[in-house]
């Protein structure tokens, strides 16, 4: 293992002006992959229950949000923490959201990781064109 693999990474905190509630907001780490059929996205949201996650696609903006239930941490005296209590928010601007099949977009929360699949519409999928002579 390298030293980089062992070093703890600081959480990125989002500084939103005019927050309606005084709560810390963090930017979740995200992995994105694309294949011929879809765009796949995985966002790390430790401690967030699926009932407290929202995923929205509005025009070309994809927004992921989740919140840790602070009640679970009441009365505890942490000795060391890397997970932080608060909200997670991440926004992406899609170059052309029209190429995705909006009705088939899916989101699933498992073990603190939010997985989103944005299937490509038929027109956006690559296709092989037969060459005739």
Secondary structure, DSSP 8 states (H G I E B T S, - for coil): --HHHHS----EEE--TT-SS---EEE--EEEEE-SSEEEEEEE-TT--GGGEEEEEETTEEEEEEE--GGGGTT---SS-SS-SSEEEEEEE-TTGGGB-GGG-EEEEETTEEEEEEEB-GGGS--------
